[in-house]
Amino acid sequence: MVRVKICGITNSADALAAVEAGANLLGFNFYPKSPRFITEAEAAKIRKQLPKKVEAVGIFVNASPAEVMALRKSVKLDAAQLHGDESSETTAEIARLLPVIKAFRVEPDFHLAALDEYPDAFAFLFDAAHTGQYGGTGRTTDWDAARRAAVDHRIILAGGLKVENVAAAVRIVRPYGIDVASGVESKPGKKDHDRLREFIQEVRRGEHK
């Protein structure tokens, strides 16, 4: 089953709607410059309301291992998504205590060999590249690169996914997981609950094609 991660959760209503719709993971963005930034206290409050089967993923950009571990403890994170320019050493240090999803901004000249530099990562997230932004661009990533990478790696596909195209993305890429933020929002940081439900229904439809 393709795992569905709803990213950029900022409030309890959206978190519970995502869970009800069938999300497997929820992403909490601790990058202060993100329009979906959430405080440690608010994330911890939401986390307490979630069923155990739903995993909480912390999104970090160039944070230190100490920062990640502090939030892991207070928010009870199940995984860390590293969305910046983290080194393989930093990734390995964090991965010793917490599964790591290493994110890549996939540009036209992206080489899949880059994944081999992060042997300690549990999975890799492929997002669209946009100068000056660490994810959340709403642009579509390179599905063909993701498809090739998914043969040998756990790939979480992100970037420009929405109700209208996610079934095709699942069918073509056959990823380990799907990640969405802007594609199910009415505005940055606020989810559209109807589109949330439709999105996850479309993921499941794409799995069976």
C-alpha positions in Angstrom: 0.0 0.0 0.0 1.3 3.5 -0.9 1.7 5.5 2.2 0.1 8.9 2.2 1.7 11.8 4.1 -0.2 15.1 4.5 2.4 17.7 5.1 2.2 21.2 6.6 -0.3 20.4 9.4 -0.9 23.6 11.4 -4.0 22.8 13.4 -6.0 20.0 15.1 -9.0 20.2 12.7 -6.8 19.6 9.7 -4.9 16.8 11.5 -8.1 14.9 12.5 -9.6 15.4 9.0 -6.5 13.9 7.4 -6.6 10.9 9.8 -10.3 10.4 9.1 -9.5 10.5 5.3 -7.0 7.8 5.7 -3.6 9.5 6.0 -0.7 7.3 7.2 1.6 10.1 8.2 1.3 13.8 9.1 4.1 16.3 8.6 4.9 19.1 11.0 7.0 21.9 9.6 9.6 23.3 12.0 11.3 25.5 9.4 10.5 29.1 10.6 10.4 30.6 7.1 7.8 28.2 5.9 4.2 29.5 5.6 3.2 26.2 7.2 5.5 26.6 10.2 4.2 25.2 13.5 5.6 25.7 17.0 6.9 22.9 19.1 4.1 23.4 21.7 1.3 23.4 19.1 2.7 20.3 17.3 2.9 18.5 20.7 -0.7 19.3 21.4 -1.9 18.0 18.1 0.3 14.9 18.4 -1.5 13.8 21.6 -4.8 13.7 19.7 -3.6 11.4 17.0 -4.1 7.6 17.0 -1.0 5.5 17.4 -1.2 4.1 13.9 -0.6 7.6 12.4 3.0 8.6 12.3 4.3 12.1 13.0 7.1 13.4 10.8 9.1 16.5 11.7 10.2 18.6 8.8 13.6 20.3 9.3 15.9 22.5 7.2 19.5 22.5 8.1 18.7 21.9 11.8 21.3 20.4 14.1 21.0 16.8 15.3 20.4 18.2 18.8 17.5 20.3 17.7 15.9 17.4 15.9 16.3 15.1 18.9 14.8 17.7 21.3 11.7 17.9 19.1 11.6 14.2 18.7 11.2 13.9 22.5 8.8 16.7 23.1 6.5 16.1 20.1 7.0 12.3 20.0 8.1 12.2 16.4 8.3 8.9 14.5 10.6 10.2 11.7 12.6 13.3 10.6 12.4 14.7 7.1 15.6 16.6 6.3 14.7 19.1 3.6 17.9 21.2 3.5 21.5 20.8 2.6 22.3 18.3 5.3 25.5 16.2 5.0 25.6 12.5 5.0 27.3 12.7 8.4 24.4 14.7 9.9 21.9 12.4 8.4 23.7 9.3 9.8 23.9 10.9 13.2 20.1 11.6 13.3 19.3 8.2 11.7 20.9 6.4 14.7 18.0 7.4 16.8 15.2 8.3 14.4 14.3 7.1 10.8 15.3 9.8 8.3 13.5 10.8 5.1 16.1 12.7 3.1 14.5 15.2 0.7 16.0 16.2 -2.7 15.0 19.0 -5.0 15.1 17.2 -8.3 16.5 19.5 -11.0 17.0 18.5 -14.7 20.6 17.5 -14.1 19.8 15.5 -10.9 21.7 12.2 -10.8 20.3 9.2 -8.9 23.8 8.4 -7.7 23.2 11.2 -5.1 21.0 8.8 -3.2 24.0 6.6 -2.5 25.6 9.3 -0.5 23.0 8.9 2.2 23.0 5.1 3.0 21.6 5.7 6.4 18.3 7.3 5.2 15.2 5.2 5.5 13.5 6.8 2.5 14.0 9.6 0.0 11.6 12.4 -0.9 11.6 13.8 -4.4 10.4 17.4 -4.6 10.4 20.0 -7.3 13.3 22.4 -7.5 12.6 26.1 -7.1 15.4 28.6 -6.4 15.3 29.9 -2.8 12.6 27.4 -1.6 13.0 24.2 0.4 9.9 22.4 -0.7 6.3 23.4 -0.8 6.6 24.9 -4.2 3.5 23.4 -5.7 5.5 22.4 -8.8 5.6 19.0 -10.3 8.8 17.0 -9.9 10.4 14.6 -12.4 8.2 11.5 -12.3 10.6 9.6 -14.6 13.5 10.1 -12.3 11.3 9.1 -9.4 10.1 6.0 -11.2 13.7 4.9 -11.9 14.7 5.5 -8.3 11.7 3.6 -6.9 13.1 0.4 -8.4 15.8 0.2 -5.7 14.8 2.8 -3.1 11.8 3.8 -0.9 10.7 7.0 -2.8 8.2 9.4 -1.5 6.9 11.5 -4.3 6.0 15.2 -3.7 5.7 18.3 -5.7 2.6 19.6 -7.5 0.4 16.6 -6.6 -3.3 17.2 -6.5 -6.6 15.3 -6.9 -6.4 15.6 -10.7 -3.0 14.0 -11.2 -2.1 11.8 -8.2 -3.6 8.6 -9.5 -1.5 8.9 -12.6 1.6 9.7 -10.4 1.0 6.5 -8.4 0.5 4.4 -11.5 3.6 5.7 -13.3 6.1 6.0 -10.4 4.9 3.2 -8.0 6.3 5.1 -5.1 6.7 4.0 -1.5 4.7 7.1 -0.5 3.0 10.2 -1.6 3.4 13.6 0.0 1.1 16.6 -0.4 0.7 20.0 1.1 -0.4 22.8 -1.2 -2.4 20.4 -3.4 -5.0 19.9 -0.7 -5.1 23.5 0.7 -7.6 26.3 0.5 -4.7 28.6 1.5 -1.1 28.0 2.8 -1.4 26.1 6.1 -5.2 25.5 5.9 -6.4 22.2 4.4 -9.5 21.8 2.3 -11.1 18.7 3.9 -13.1 17.7 0.8 -10.0 17.7 -1.4 -8.1 15.8 1.3 -10.6 13.0 1.1 -10.7 13.1 -2.7 -6.9 13.1 -2.8 -6.5 9.9 -0.8 -9.3 8.2 -2.7 -7.4 9.0 -5.9 -4.2 7.6 -4.4 -6.0 4.3 -3.7 -7.5 4.3 -7.2 -4.1 4.8 -8.8 -2.8 1.8 -6.8 -5.3 -0.6 -8.5 -4.7 0.5 -12.1 
